Structure formats: structure tokens, C-alpha cells
């Protein structure tokens, strides 16, 4: 799976592609503005995507610093907000970056803190602050 974005001013157009043959051929799965097509296609909107993590053939996470991080269980065809709790700063469950060393264990680095999961992203838990808390 591949997430593509145009870097520049304004919300960038983005696309998610997948390949089943090691990258020889690619299939467009979803992109911003796709609802403008007839019939509508999968649309994950304009996001501040900052990273894509593929767990298996169907499930992937898309970090989004500007709103809810997204998850797909349909190989990128449909995307939904993750269970990462809302950021106290932006209101969305934004994640600047996501890391999964295996399909069950992962970390989300967000403005509201560092969150971890041990069940593939179904539930997320805020991690205690590492080091001294400034101002206390």
C-alpha cells in the first residue's frame, strides 16, 4: 500500500494505492475529492497525512496531524476515524506518527501525548510522561 500526497499550500490532494504483485501494478483505492465522481468512489478527504502503517493485507492506519487518524480494514477502500482519543489542542484524534512493530502492538505520537495499543488499534491508552514535567 502506498499513500501519496502533493506537498504545498492548501489541503493537498491525496491518494491511496495498493499492489498485490510486489509493486508491478497498482490499483487506486481511495483519494481526496473522489466523491465528486459518478458513481462516488471511496473518499478519505483532505488530511494532513504524515504516515501510513500497513498491518496486513486489509488493515492499515493513516496518521493525520490535522484531525482524526484513519484506519481501513478493506485494503484502503473505506477509511474510518481510529479510536485514538481526541487531542486537547485540536479536538480530533490526530496522530503525527504511528509505529507498529507487529499487528497487535503500536504507538501513536499525538499532540495530546503518546498512546499505545496491544490489540491492533481497537483500544488506545495514554502513556505516562517520560522525564520531568516542566512547571511542577
C-alpha positions in Angstrom: 0.0 0.0 0.0 1.2 3.5 -0.8 -0.1 6.9 0.3 0.7 9.8 -2.0 0.3 13.5 -1.3 1.1 16.7 -3.0 3.1 19.0 -0.8 2.3 22.7 -1.0 -0.2 25.3 0.0 -3.7 24.4 1.0 -5.1 20.9 1.6 -3.1 18.6 -0.6 -4.8 16.0 -2.9 -4.1 12.6 -1.6 -4.4 9.0 -2.9 -4.0 5.5 -1.5 -2.9 2.8 -3.9 -2.3 -0.9 -3.3 -0.5 -3.7 -5.1 -0.8 -7.4 -4.9 2.2 -8.3 -7.1 5.1 -6.6 -5.3 4.6 -3.2 -7.0 4.5 -4.1 -10.7 0.8 -3.0 -11.0 -1.1 -0.6 -8.7 -4.8 -0.1 -8.0 -6.2 3.3 -6.9 -8.2 2.6 -3.7 -9.3 6.0 -2.4 -8.4 9.6 -2.8 -9.5 13.1 -1.7 -12.3 14.5 -3.9 -13.4 11.1 -5.0 -17.0 11.8 -4.0 -17.1 14.2 -6.9 -17.2 11.2 -9.3 -20.3 9.5 -10.6 -20.8 7.0 -9.1 -18.9 8.1 -6.0 -15.8 6.3 -5.0 -14.1 5.9 -1.6 -13.0 9.3 -0.3 -10.9 9.8 2.8 -11.0 13.5 2.4 -8.2 16.1 2.7 -6.0 15.2 5.5 -2.6 16.2 6.9 -1.4 12.7 6.4 2.0 12.1 7.8 2.5 8.4 7.7 1.0 5.1 6.6 1.3 1.9 8.5 0.2 -1.4 6.9 -0.5 -4.2 9.4 -1.8 -6.9 6.9 -3.5 -7.3 3.5 -6.6 -5.5 4.7 -5.8 -3.3 7.7 -3.7 -0.1 7.6 -3.5 3.1 9.7 -3.0 6.6 8.3 -1.5 9.2 10.7 -3.2 12.6 10.3 -1.8 15.6 12.2 -4.8 17.8 11.3 -7.7 15.6 12.5 -8.6 12.0 13.3 -6.1 9.3 12.4 -7.7 6.9 10.0 -7.9 3.1 9.8 -9.0 0.8 6.9 -10.0 -2.9 7.2 -10.8 -3.0 3.4 -7.4 -2.6 1.8 -7.8 1.2 1.6 -11.3 1.3 0.0 -13.0 2.8 3.1 -11.4 4.7 5.9 -12.8 5.5 9.4 -11.5 7.5 12.4 -9.4 5.5 14.8 -10.1 5.0 18.5 -7.1 7.3 19.3 -8.7 9.8 21.9 -9.3 13.4 20.9 -6.5 15.8 21.2 -6.9 18.5 23.8 -5.5 21.0 21.3 -7.3 20.3 18.0 -10.3 18.2 19.1 -9.5 15.4 16.6 -7.8 12.1 17.4 -4.8 13.3 15.5 -1.5 11.4 15.3 1.7 12.9 14.0 3.1 9.5 13.6 2.2 5.8 14.1 4.5 2.8 14.8 3.5 -0.8 14.8 6.3 -3.4 15.3 3.7 -6.1 14.9 0.0 -6.4 14.1 -1.1 -6.0 17.8 1.4 -3.6 19.4 1.6 0.0 18.4 2.2 3.6 19.4 0.6 6.8 18.3 2.5 10.1 18.8 0.0 12.9 19.1 -0.2 16.5 20.4 -2.1 15.1 23.4 0.6 12.6 24.3 1.9 9.2 23.4 -0.7 6.4 23.2 -0.2 2.7 22.9 -2.3 -0.3 21.8 -1.9 -4.0 22.5 -4.9 -5.1 20.4 -4.2 -3.8 16.9 -5.6 -0.3 17.5 -9.0 -1.3 18.9 -8.2 0.4 22.2 -5.5 3.1 23.0 -4.0 4.0 26.3 -2.2 7.2 27.3 1.4 6.6 28.3 2.8 8.3 31.4 5.1 11.3 30.7 8.8 10.2 30.4 11.1 12.6 32.2 10.3 15.7 34.3 7.1 17.7 33.8 8.0 21.4 33.3 6.4 23.8 35.7 5.8 21.4 38.5 
